[in-house]
Amino acid sequence: MKSIEISARTVAEAVELALTQLGKDRDEVAIAVLESGDSGDEALVRVTVVDDEEGAVSAPTIAAYSGDMVTLARRILEDLLERMDIHGYVTAVTSQVLDQRGEPEETVTLHIEGADEEAMGLMIGRRGETLRSLQFMLNLLVSRRVQRWPQIVVDVGNYRQRRQESLEGLARRMAERVRQSGRPISLEPMAAYERRIVHLALRDDASIYTESSGEGENRKIVIYPAKS
């Protein structure tokens, strides 16, 4: 995996510089804050490209979540909602998942609940873009307090679960078309985490295989019939 370290005045600037150099979006990388820059020195981050088919790579120390960090993240998110004039409340769900090495790792998802449909639509945005930006901002604010990149997930109205189920259904339908026609099919451009969902949904299907093509916002998945 490709990884670079970048320093700048702030963590946000360092991350943006790294993304520019790598030619990647925020959801296509794992970010580790090595120096926050709060002491007067420059901020230093390590940004690692994540392969679509392998899933997210967590920053070091993600398994060290504490109740205090969860409380901090929830309060910051609630403050952001208040500043956005959105009425809702935040609940935290902590779960154990296996990382790429098969080791358990703790993840935290903050669910925004109680908001009306219009507010939820605004928070989600087109293809979830606003929700991803809100999540990045939250991780950035929390990282400045805890001196590391926490990789906290934000969800609104169970959008991520519904989107995952929709993408998995789409992947299976398109795979069936490829099997019947014997010709490849290109899906619409997707964010990196959405492409990973499709890759994982079809990885055990021996009759087809998937590849990503394109760059940046135009990157998409192509489903091919299995090679004979």
C-alpha positions in Angstrom: 0.0 0.0 0.0 1.2 3.5 -0.8 1.8 5.8 2.2 3.2 9.3 2.6 3.9 11.6 5.6 3.1 15.3 5.2 3.6 18.2 7.5 1.7 21.6 7.5 0.4 24.3 9.8 -2.7 22.2 10.7 -3.8 18.6 10.5 -6.5 19.6 7.9 -3.9 21.3 5.7 -1.5 18.3 5.9 -4.3 15.9 5.0 -5.4 18.0 2.0 -1.8 18.2 0.8 -1.4 14.4 1.1 -4.6 13.7 -0.7 -3.5 16.0 -3.5 -0.2 14.3 -3.9 -1.8 10.8 -3.8 -4.7 11.9 -6.1 -7.2 10.3 -3.7 -10.4 11.3 -1.9 -10.7 11.3 1.9 -12.6 8.0 2.0 -10.0 6.2 0.0 -7.3 6.6 2.6 -6.5 5.8 6.2 -5.1 8.8 8.2 -2.8 8.7 11.2 -2.1 12.0 13.0 1.6 11.7 14.1 1.8 15.3 15.4 -1.2 17.5 16.1 0.6 20.8 15.8 -1.0 22.1 19.1 2.4 22.7 20.7 3.4 25.3 18.1 5.2 22.9 15.8 3.8 21.8 12.4 1.2 19.1 12.2 2.4 15.8 10.8 0.1 13.1 9.3 0.6 9.7 7.6 -1.9 9.0 4.8 -2.1 5.5 3.5 -4.1 4.5 0.3 -6.7 1.8 1.0 -7.4 -0.8 -1.7 -11.0 -1.0 -2.7 -11.2 -4.8 -2.3 -9.4 -5.1 1.0 -11.5 -2.7 3.0 -10.4 0.1 5.3 -7.1 0.0 7.1 -7.3 1.5 10.5 -4.8 3.9 11.9 -2.6 2.6 14.8 -4.2 2.8 18.2 -7.8 2.6 16.9 -8.3 -0.4 19.2 -7.6 1.8 22.2 -10.9 3.5 22.4 -12.1 4.5 25.8 -15.4 5.6 27.2 -14.1 9.1 27.5 -13.3 9.3 23.8 -16.8 8.1 22.9 -18.3 10.7 25.2 -16.0 13.4 23.7 -17.0 12.5 20.1 -20.7 12.4 20.9 -20.6 15.8 22.6 -18.6 17.4 19.7 -21.1 16.0 17.2 -24.0 17.3 19.2 -22.4 20.7 19.3 -21.9 20.6 15.5 -25.6 19.7 15.1 -26.6 22.6 17.3 -24.5 25.0 15.3 -26.2 23.7 12.1 -29.6 24.3 13.8 -30.5 20.6 13.5 -32.6 19.2 16.3 -31.6 15.6 17.1 -29.7 13.4 19.5 -26.7 11.2 19.2 -26.3 7.6 20.4 -23.0 5.6 20.3 -22.7 2.0 19.4 -19.4 0.2 20.0 -18.7 -3.1 18.2 -15.9 -5.6 17.7 -14.9 -6.5 14.1 -12.0 -8.4 12.7 -9.2 -6.4 11.0 -7.3 -7.6 7.9 -5.0 -9.7 10.2 -8.0 -11.4 11.7 -7.5 -9.6 15.0 -10.5 -8.0 16.9 -10.7 -4.2 16.8 -13.2 -1.9 18.4 -15.1 0.5 16.2 -17.6 3.3 17.2 -20.6 4.4 15.2 -22.4 7.6 16.2 -26.1 7.5 15.1 -27.9 10.8 14.7 -31.5 10.3 15.6 -34.7 12.3 16.1 -34.1 14.8 13.2 -36.9 15.4 10.7 -36.7 14.1 7.2 -35.6 17.4 5.7 -32.7 17.7 8.1 -31.7 14.1 7.5 -31.6 14.7 3.8 -29.5 17.8 4.3 -27.0 15.9 6.5 -26.7 13.0 4.0 -26.4 15.0 0.9 -25.9 13.8 -2.7 -24.6 10.2 -2.5 -23.7 10.7 1.2 -21.2 13.4 0.4 -22.3 15.8 3.2 -22.4 12.9 5.7 -18.8 12.0 4.8 -17.7 15.6 5.2 -19.4 15.8 8.6 -17.7 12.5 9.6 -14.3 13.9 8.5 -14.8 17.1 10.5 -15.7 15.2 13.6 -12.7 12.9 13.3 -10.5 16.0 12.8 -11.9 17.8 15.9 -11.6 14.6 18.1 -8.0 13.9 16.8 -6.9 17.4 18.0 -8.0 16.4 21.6 -6.8 12.8 21.7 -3.6 13.2 19.6 -4.5 10.5 17.1 -7.0 9.9 14.2 -10.0 8.0 15.8 -11.7 6.8 12.6 -15.2 7.3 14.1 -18.2 6.5 11.8 -21.3 8.8 11.6 -24.7 7.6 10.5 -28.0 9.3 10.0 -31.3 7.5 10.0 -29.6 4.2 9.4 -28.5 5.6 6.0 -25.3 3.5 5.8 -27.0 0.2 6.5 -29.8 1.0 4.0 -27.2 2.1 1.4 -25.2 -1.1 2.0 -28.2 -3.3 1.4 -29.1 -1.4 -1.7 -25.6 -1.7 -3.1 -25.4 -5.4 -2.3 -28.7 -6.0 -4.1 -27.5 -4.0 -7.1 -24.3 -6.0 -7.2 -26.1 -9.3 -7.3 -28.5 -8.1 -10.0 -25.7 -6.8 -12.2 -23.7 -10.0 -11.7 -26.7 -12.0 -12.9 -26.9 -9.8 -16.1 -23.2 -10.4 -16.7 -23.6 -14.2 -16.4 -26.5 -14.2 -18.8 -25.0 -11.8 -21.4 -21.4 -12.8 -21.1 -20.5 -9.2 -21.4 -19.0 -6.8 -18.7 -21.1 -4.1 -17.1 -19.9 -0.8 -15.6 -21.6 0.5 -12.5 -22.1 4.3 -11.8 -19.2 6.1 -10.1 -19.1 5.5 -6.4 -17.2 6.5 -3.3 -14.4 4.2 -2.1 -16.4 2.7 0.8 -19.3 1.9 -1.6 -17.0 0.2 -4.1 -15.6 -1.9 -1.3 -19.2 -3.0 -0.5 -19.7 -4.2 -4.1 -16.3 -5.9 -4.2 -17.0 -7.8 -1.0 -20.6 -8.7 -2.0 -19.3 -10.5 -5.2 -15.9 -11.8 -4.1 -17.1 -15.3 -3.6 -18.9 -15.5 -6.9 -16.6 -17.6 -9.1 -18.7 -16.9 -12.3 -17.6 -13.2 -12.4 -14.9 -10.8 -11.1 -14.8 -7.1 -10.3 -12.2 -4.4 -11.0 -12.2 -0.6 -10.3 -11.4 1.8 -13.1 -11.2 5.6 -13.6 -9.8 8.3 -11.3 -11.2 10.4 -8.5 -14.9 11.1 -8.5 -15.3 9.1 -11.7 -13.8 5.9 -10.3 -16.3 3.0 -10.8 -16.6 -0.8 -10.7 -16.7 -3.0 -13.7 -18.1 -6.5 -13.4 -16.6 -9.0 -15.8 -17.6 -12.6 -16.7 -15.1 -15.1 -15.3 -12.2 -15.9 -17.6 -12.5 -19.4 -19.1 
